[in-house]
């Protein structure tokens, strides 16, 4: 069963990758004047996406049968499920708008998220007592469904910004667009680096004390940062990388906090190196490289897709991340609200998207302003997924 589960996820990854290729091939004519060939590639791309979603759903069911619980209880499961919800939201919006360009940007995001999920341990583990509740699939799944729709809104907003500012040589919008694309590239770089080291079976281990108990922290990437006050058990050397460059801060006391911080650092470094190589080879910023793919889109339609995705995702996210979360919190901890970092960040996300809808509907924020808000909202979600989950300890650290 476990081998079947791994094979299903691998098939999903390659189907999403093939879907990406098909949609990129179908962007020659954009949204306004699609040729017969463009529509053919779009049909192939959406077909691959649907088959990929079916395979991923089979993976989810298989994991439920193995583990006996809904698979959203740790970083691997949640990140993979977030990828699933983004593709689901995209498929729905594709049949509403028939946008091959949207697929050319959404499906790479799905591929990167699934590759990022592979960073974390895959083993099916029993639920810890705090998660043994029927509210787990209800709360986490609905929150992820809302975030999946926000992810499609982010991509549509990004397409709009590349269309509007991709050819600009300088200016505030061009600079921020380039920074946003570099952040996305960090995910790509990190996923590639992690898969490379995983292929080489890289490993490092450190012993340290967590809450007065001895613990072993394992690394799948060369350690740039070691656990605070730790000792080396074993360490593979790679390209001269031996001893860590520094120790994690003393307040970073989680069992795997230092290795997770190490992963974040590798993401930043690998993304910066990849960006440097792209600039060196193409002699163009990323926004100019991507602009030809969106040069014939209908900007009003793309902005409408972004708004529609967020409008769909907002009530779902409200139910999952706030209302269902508060009910479960009262059941588990005897209070509806605390100041746990993940709770606070869920509220920040909700307030941000509330402001987006208010400004767009009441203040007439359309065009670039609306697109920037759509992009900024998903950046907030990514901060929650990476920094809040991996670096800051709290009641949700197990997730």
N, C-alpha and C positions, 0 to 999 in steps of 0.2 A: 504493500500500500504506500509506503513512504517513497519507494522508487517511482511509483506511478505519479505521486504528487510532484516530485521533482521534474519528471518528464512533462507533465502538464504545464508547469510554470515555464519550463524551457521552451515549449512549443508556443506558449503565449508570447514570450519575449520575441521570438523570431517572427511571429505573425504581426505583431505591432511594428517590428522593424520593416517588414515587407510592405505593410500598409503605409509607413512613412515614405518609402521609396516611390510607391505608386502615386501618392498624393503630390509629392514633389514633381514627379513627371507630369502630373496633370495641371500644374500651375502655369503653363506656358501662356494661356489665354486669360487667366485670372477669372474674376467673377462676372465681368460685364459681357464679354463676347466669347463664351466657351465654344470651342470647336468640338467636332465629333470625337476627335482623339482625346481631347481634354476630358470630356464626359466619360469616355471609356476608362481612362486611368482613375478618374474619381470613383467609378463603379467598382473597379478592382480594389481601390483603397478602402472603401467603406465595407466591401465584402470581407476583406482581410480583417478589418477592425471588428466586425460582428463575429467572425469565427474565433478571433482572439479572445473576445469577451466570453464566448461560450466555453472556451478552454479554461479561462481563468475562473469562471463560475464552477466548472467541474473541479478545478483545483481547490476552491473554497469548500465545496461539499466534501471532497476527499479529506481535507484537513479537519473538518467538523467530525467526520466519522472516526478519524484517528484520535483526535484530541478530546472529543466529547464536549466541545464548547465552540462558540462562534469565534473565528480567528481574527480578532482585533485587540489582542491583549498585550502585545509587545510591539517594538518598533518595526520588526520585519513584517508582521501581519498587518499592522496599521498602514504602513507605507505602501505595501502591495495592494491593500484594499482601497487606498486613496487613488492609486493608479487606475484601479477598476472603475471607481465612480467617475473619474474624469473622462474615461472612454465612453461610459454609459451616457453621461451628459452630452458629450460630443456627438454621439450617434443620434440622439434625439434632436439636437439642434441642426445636424447635417440634413436630416430629412425635412426640416422646416425651411432651410435656406440653400441647400445644395452647394455648399462652399468647399471646393477642393483646397483652396488656400488655407482655410481654417484647419483642415486635416493635415496639411503640410507643416503646421506649427504645433498642433495639439499632439499628434502621435509621437513626435520626438520627445515631447515632455513625458508622455506615458512610458516610453522606452527608458528615459533617464531615471524616472521614479522607480521603475521595476529593477533597474540595475542598482540604484541606490539601496533599495530594500535588501538586495542580496548581500550587502555589507554586513548585515546583522545576523546573529545565529538563527538557523532555520529549524532547529530541533523543536518538535512539539513538546511543550511542557505543561504540567498540570497548572490550573489557575491558582494563584495565591488567594488566600481567604478574602482579601478586599475586593476581588473581582468576581467572586462566586455569587452572581446575582443575575436575574433575568433582565436587569437593566443594562447589562453590558452590550448585547447586540442592539438594543433599542437606542441607547444614548450614543454609542460610538458610530454605529452605522449611519444614523441620520445626520450626525455632525459631519461625517466624511462625505455623504451625499451632497450636503450643502457646499462643502469645500470643493468637491468635484465640479459643481456648476460654477463656482467662483474661479476655478482654474481655467475653464473654457472662456469665461469673461476676461480673465487676464490675457489669454492668448489673443483674443479678438482685439483687445485694447492695444496690445503690443503690435499687432499687424497694422492698426490704424496709425500708431506713432512711427513705425518704420516707413509707411507710405508718406506721411507728412514731413518727416524730418530726416529720412534716411540719406538724402542727397546733400543735406546741409554740411558744409565744411566746418562750421563753428556755430556757437550759440548755446544758450542754456539748455534748451530742449535736446539738442544733438548730444551734448555732453552727458546729460542724465540718461538718455536712451542708451548710449554706449556703456555706461556704468551698469545699467540694468541687464544688458546683454552679457556683460562680463560675469555678473553674478550667476546668470543661467549657465554660462560656460564653466563655472566652477563645479557645478553639479556634474557636468559631462566629464570634466577632467578627473574629478574624484572617483566617479564610477569606473572610468578606464583604468586608473591607477590601482584601485582596489581589486578589480578583476585580474589585473596583471600579477599582483602579489599573491592573490588567492591561487592562481595557476601555479605559482612557484612554491606554494605551501609555506609562505613566510610565517614565522611565529616568534614572538618574544613574550616572556613571562616575568612578572615582578611580584614579590610578596610585600604586603603592607598590612596595616591594622585599620579595620573599619568597625566603628562602634565597639571598640575594645576586643574585637575578635580578629584572628589572623585571616587574611584573604589573599587570593591569587588573582592578579589582573592580567588578562591575556590580550595581546596585540596582534592584529593581522597586517599592520603596516609598520615600517621602521619607526621606532619610538623617538619622536622629536621632544616629547614631554613625558616624564615618568611620574608615577603616583608620588604624592608627598611622603617624604620620609620612608622610602621603600628600598628594597634590595633586589638585585637582578638574580633571577633563578636561571633563566636561559635566554639567549638572544642570538638570532641569526644576523649575520653581517651582510650588508648589501651596499655595493658601491662606496665602501668606506664608512657607511653609517653603522656605528657600533653603539657606544654609550649615548643616552639621551642628551639633548642640548640643555634641558632645564627640567625643573620639577614643577608639578602642578601646584597652585596655591593651596594653603593649608585648609581653606574653607571648602575646597572641592573634595568632599569626603565620601562620595558615593562609591559603591563597589567597582563600577566601571567608568567613573567620571573622567579619569585621566586618559584612558584609551579613547573615549568619545571626544574629548578635547583634541587629542592627537589626530583623530579623523577629520575634525573641522579644519585644523591647521593644514593637513594634507590637501583638503579641498581647495583652500585658498591658494596654496602654492601651485598645485597642479593646474588650476584654472588660470593663474597668472602666466605660467609657462606656456600653456596651450594658446592663450591669447597672444603672447609674444611671438610664437611661431606663426600663427595665422597672419599677424601684421607683417612679419618679416617676409612671408611667402607672397601674400597678396598685395602688400603695400597699400592696403585700404582698411579703414575701420570696419567693424562688424556690420554696422548699420548700412554701409554702402554695399557690402557683399550681399545682404539680404534684400535690399531694395528692389532689384529686378524681379524677385519672386512675387512682389506685391504691387508692381508698378501699374497694373491694370485693374486693381480692385475698385469696387464702389465704396468709397470711405463711409458714406452714410449708412450703407448696409452693414458694413463691418462694425460700426459703432452701435447700430441697432442690435446686432448679435451679442455684443458685449453686455449691453443693458439687459437684454432678455435673459441671458444666462444668469446674471446677478439677481435679477428680479425673481427668477425661479429658485435660485439657491438660498436666498435670504430667509424666507419662512421655514424652509427645511432646516437650515443651520440654527435658526432661533429655537426650534423645537428640540433639536438634538443637543446642541452645545450649551444651551441655557436652561430651558424648562425641564427636559428629561434629566439633565445633569443635576439640577437643584433637587429634584425629587429623589434621585438616587443618593445624593449627598446627605439629605435628611435621613434617609433610611439607614445609610452606612455609618454616618458620623454624628447624627443628631442635630444637624444644623443645615440650613439651606445654602448658606454662603460662608466661605472663608476667604482668606487672602493667600491661598496657595498660588504659586506662580502661574500654573496652567489655567486655573480659574480666572485669574486676572487677565491673562492674555486672551482667553476666549471672550471676555467682556470687551476688551480693547478691539478685537476683530469685529464683534457685533456693532459696537459704536461706530467704527469706521465705515462699515457698509451701510449703517443707518444714515450716516452723514452723506454718503455717496447718493443714496436714493433721494434724500431730502434736497440736496443741492441740484440734482438733475431734474427732479420733478417740480420743485418750488422756485428754484433760482435760475433755471435754464442753463445749467452747466452741461453743454453738449460739446462734441468735438474733442479737442486735445485735453481740455480739463477733465472731461468724463473718462477719457482713455487713461490718463495718468492716475486717476483714482482707482480704476480697475486694476492697473498694474501694481499700484502701491498696496492695495488690499491683499493681493496674493503674496507679495513680499512679506507682509505681516504674518500670513499663514506659514510661510516657509521659515520665518524666524521661530515661530512656535514649534514647528516640526523638528528643527535642528537645534537651535540654541536652548530653548526652554526645555525640550525633552532630554537633550544630551549633556548640557552643561550645568543647568541650575537644578539643584535638588529640591524635591517637594513631595507632596502626597501622591503625585502622579508620576513619580520618577520611574516606576516599574513599567510605564508605557513608553 
